[in-house]
Amino acid sequence: HFGLVRSFGGDESHPTVVNFSQIFRLLSLYTPIKTALRGSVQGEPNSVLAGVEETLKTAGEAHRSNRASLKNEIEARLLEVTSFPLLTPDQAIDEHNYSRGSVDDSVVYYLAGYVVYKLGKHTECQLCLQDISSVTPVAGSDAYLTTYRSFKEGSLSHPSRKMLHFIRLVNESISLSLDEAGLCGDLFWKVLDELDECNLTRLGCDQHRPTFTCQLLHF
């Protein structure tokens, strides 16, 4: 096989050890090594080597299988996180002081409105959108960022009080997880563990509430 490797080396009739190793690996993937037709060596039965296409296909199937399994696991966890009984509008009011705003509260309000705006592009159910959006600001002191950016009509939305409460709990859980563990590979699962303690209620209409809430959290 040395002569075959040398023939694929181009102008390098005397390849180095590194070049020889690289060329041999490439030939193992792209070109099955042929047995000797003539010479002073005894030929061996030709063995068919796996091609690149077959290798990538196998790896792709394994990746898709793992991705589907991970997606199902995430959806199951999200359903558990949002399994708290549905709250009435009166019960959904949190302890936040809506008469006194802060920078963080304004950013959370802006983020909640942005999520409402983005989901509106991919959600056909108007009842679900009505449950998370509001025509007028629900917290005037926190809505000034959204109000100042409202010069472009239709670019921003106001969240409902339930939606604002929902996003605030999610934001607090993420902040707490970052303070405790910092950036790490398990951060997503740590956030879900924190959300388990928040008693998140589901959002949306009666028909789409479980899937819509999971879509909102996954966003």
C-alpha positions as CSV (number, residue, x, y, z in Angstrom):
1,H,0.0,0.0,0.0
2,F,3.0,2.3,0.3
3,G,3.2,2.9,-3.4
4,L,-0.5,3.7,-3.6
5,V,-0.2,6.3,-0.8
6,R,2.9,7.8,-2.6
7,S,0.9,8.0,-5.8
8,F,-1.8,10.1,-4.1
9,G,0.8,12.4,-2.5
10,G,1.3,14.5,-5.7
11,D,4.7,16.0,-6.0
12,E,5.8,14.6,-2.7
13,S,7.3,11.3,-3.8
14,H,8.9,10.9,-0.3
15,P,6.1,11.9,2.1
16,T,6.9,12.5,5.7
17,V,5.4,10.4,8.5
18,V,2.7,13.0,9.1
19,N,1.8,13.3,5.5
20,F,1.7,9.6,5.0
21,S,-0.6,9.1,7.9
22,Q,-3.0,11.8,6.7
23,I,-3.1,10.5,3.1
24,F,-3.7,6.9,4.4
25,R,-6.6,8.1,6.5
26,L,-8.1,10.0,3.6
27,L,-7.8,6.9,1.4
28,S,-9.4,4.8,4.0
29,L,-12.5,7.0,3.9
30,Y,-12.7,7.9,0.2
31,T,-11.1,5.1,-1.7
32,P,-11.1,1.4,-0.8
33,I,-7.6,0.1,-0.8
34,K,-7.2,-2.4,-3.7
35,T,-5.4,-5.7,-3.5
36,A,-2.2,-6.1,-5.4
37,L,-2.7,-7.4,-8.9
38,R,0.9,-8.4,-9.5
39,G,4.1,-8.3,-7.6
40,S,6.0,-10.3,-5.1
41,V,3.4,-10.2,-2.4
42,Q,0.4,-12.4,-1.7
43,G,-2.9,-10.7,-2.3
44,E,-5.6,-10.6,0.3
45,P,-9.3,-10.5,-0.2
46,N,-10.5,-7.0,-0.7
47,S,-12.4,-5.5,2.3
48,V,-15.0,-2.9,1.7
49,L,-14.4,0.2,3.9
50,A,-17.1,2.5,5.1
51,G,-17.5,5.6,3.0
52,V,-17.9,9.1,4.3
53,E,-21.5,9.3,3.2
54,E,-22.4,6.2,5.2
55,T,-20.4,7.4,8.2
56,L,-22.1,10.8,8.2
57,K,-25.5,9.2,7.7
58,T,-25.0,7.0,10.7
59,A,-23.8,9.9,12.8
60,G,-26.8,12.0,11.6
61,E,-29.3,9.4,12.6
62,A,-27.8,9.1,16.0
63,H,-27.8,12.9,16.4
64,R,-31.5,13.1,15.3
65,S,-32.4,10.3,17.7
66,N,-30.6,12.0,20.6
67,R,-32.2,15.4,19.7
68,A,-35.7,13.9,19.6
69,S,-35.1,12.2,23.0
70,L,-33.8,15.4,24.5
71,K,-36.8,17.4,23.1
72,N,-39.3,15.0,24.6
73,E,-37.5,15.2,27.9
74,I,-37.5,19.0,27.9
75,E,-41.2,19.1,27.0
76,A,-42.0,16.7,29.8
77,R,-40.1,18.8,32.3
78,L,-41.8,22.0,31.1
79,L,-45.2,20.4,31.6
80,E,-44.2,19.5,35.1
81,V,-43.0,23.0,35.8
82,T,-46.3,24.5,34.6
83,S,-48.5,21.9,36.3
84,F,-49.6,24.4,39.1
85,P,-53.4,24.9,39.2
86,L,-54.7,27.7,37.1
87,L,-54.9,31.0,39.0
88,T,-57.6,33.6,38.7
89,P,-56.7,37.1,37.8
90,D,-57.0,38.2,41.4
91,Q,-54.7,35.4,42.5
92,A,-52.2,36.1,39.8
93,I,-51.4,39.6,41.3
94,D,-48.0,39.4,42.9
95,E,-46.4,41.5,45.6
96,H,-44.6,43.8,43.1
97,N,-45.1,47.5,43.7
98,Y,-46.5,48.7,40.4
99,S,-46.6,52.3,41.5
100,R,-42.8,52.5,41.8
101,G,-40.7,51.4,38.8
102,S,-37.0,50.5,38.5
103,V,-34.6,49.8,35.7
104,D,-34.8,46.0,36.2
105,D,-38.6,46.1,36.2
106,S,-38.7,48.1,33.0
107,V,-36.3,45.7,31.3
108,V,-38.5,42.7,32.4
109,Y,-41.6,44.5,31.2
110,Y,-39.9,45.3,27.8
111,L,-38.8,41.6,27.6
112,A,-42.3,40.4,28.3
113,G,-43.7,42.6,25.6
114,Y,-41.0,41.4,23.2
115,V,-42.0,37.8,23.8
116,V,-45.6,38.6,23.2
117,Y,-44.7,40.3,19.9
118,K,-42.6,37.4,18.7
119,L,-45.1,34.8,19.7
120,G,-47.8,36.8,17.8
121,K,-46.0,36.0,14.6
122,H,-46.2,32.2,15.1
123,T,-49.5,31.8,17.0
124,E,-52.8,31.7,15.2
125,C,-55.0,31.3,18.2
126,Q,-56.3,34.8,19.2
127,L,-57.5,33.6,22.6
128,C,-54.0,32.6,23.5
129,L,-52.6,35.9,22.4
130,Q,-55.3,37.8,24.3
131,D,-54.4,36.0,27.5
132,I,-50.8,37.2,27.4
133,S,-51.2,40.7,25.8
134,S,-52.8,43.9,26.8
135,V,-53.9,46.9,24.8
136,T,-52.9,49.4,27.5
137,P,-49.9,49.3,29.9
138,V,-50.6,47.2,33.0
139,A,-47.8,48.8,34.9
140,G,-47.3,52.4,33.8
141,S,-44.1,52.9,35.9
142,D,-42.4,49.9,34.3
143,A,-43.7,50.5,30.7
144,Y,-41.7,53.6,29.9
145,L,-39.1,51.7,27.8
146,T,-41.9,50.2,25.7
147,T,-43.7,53.6,25.5
148,Y,-40.6,55.4,24.3
149,R,-40.1,52.7,21.7
150,S,-43.7,52.8,20.4
151,F,-42.9,55.4,17.7
152,K,-43.0,52.5,15.2
153,E,-46.5,51.2,15.2
154,G,-46.9,47.4,15.7
155,S,-43.2,46.9,16.7
156,L,-43.9,46.4,20.4
157,S,-46.6,44.9,22.6
158,H,-47.8,45.3,26.2
159,P,-48.0,42.1,28.2
160,S,-51.0,41.2,30.4
161,R,-50.6,41.2,34.1
162,K,-50.5,37.4,34.1
163,M,-47.8,37.4,31.4
164,L,-45.7,40.0,33.3
165,H,-45.9,37.9,36.5
166,F,-44.9,34.8,34.6
167,I,-41.8,36.5,32.9
168,R,-40.8,38.0,36.3
169,L,-40.7,34.6,37.9
170,V,-38.7,33.1,35.1
171,N,-36.3,36.0,35.2
172,E,-35.8,35.6,39.0
173,S,-35.2,31.9,38.6
174,I,-32.5,32.5,35.9
175,S,-30.8,35.2,38.0
176,L,-30.8,32.9,41.0
177,S,-29.3,30.0,39.0
178,L,-26.6,32.2,37.6
179,D,-25.7,33.6,41.0
180,E,-25.4,30.1,42.5
181,A,-23.8,28.1,39.7
182,G,-22.6,30.7,37.1
183,L,-22.4,29.7,33.5
184,C,-22.2,26.0,33.1
185,G,-23.4,23.2,30.9
186,D,-26.2,22.2,33.3
187,L,-27.6,25.8,33.6
188,F,-30.8,25.0,31.6
189,W,-31.6,22.1,34.0
190,K,-30.8,24.2,37.1
191,V,-33.2,26.9,35.8
192,L,-35.9,24.2,35.4
193,D,-35.3,23.0,39.0
194,E,-35.7,26.6,40.2
195,L,-38.9,27.0,38.2
196,D,-40.3,23.9,39.9
197,E,-40.4,26.0,43.1
198,C,-42.1,29.0,41.5
199,N,-45.6,27.5,41.0
200,L,-45.9,28.8,37.5
201,T,-49.4,28.8,36.1
202,R,-50.2,28.0,32.5
203,L,-51.1,30.7,30.0
204,G,-53.3,30.6,26.9
205,C,-56.7,29.3,26.1
206,D,-58.2,26.1,27.5
207,Q,-57.4,24.1,24.3
208,H,-53.8,25.1,23.8
209,R,-52.7,26.0,27.4
210,P,-50.2,23.1,28.0
211,T,-48.5,23.4,24.6
212,F,-48.6,27.2,24.5
213,T,-47.0,27.5,27.9
214,C,-44.2,25.1,26.9
215,Q,-43.7,27.1,23.7
216,L,-43.5,30.3,25.7
217,L,-41.0,28.9,28.2
218,H,-38.9,27.3,25.4
219,F,-38.7,30.6,23.6
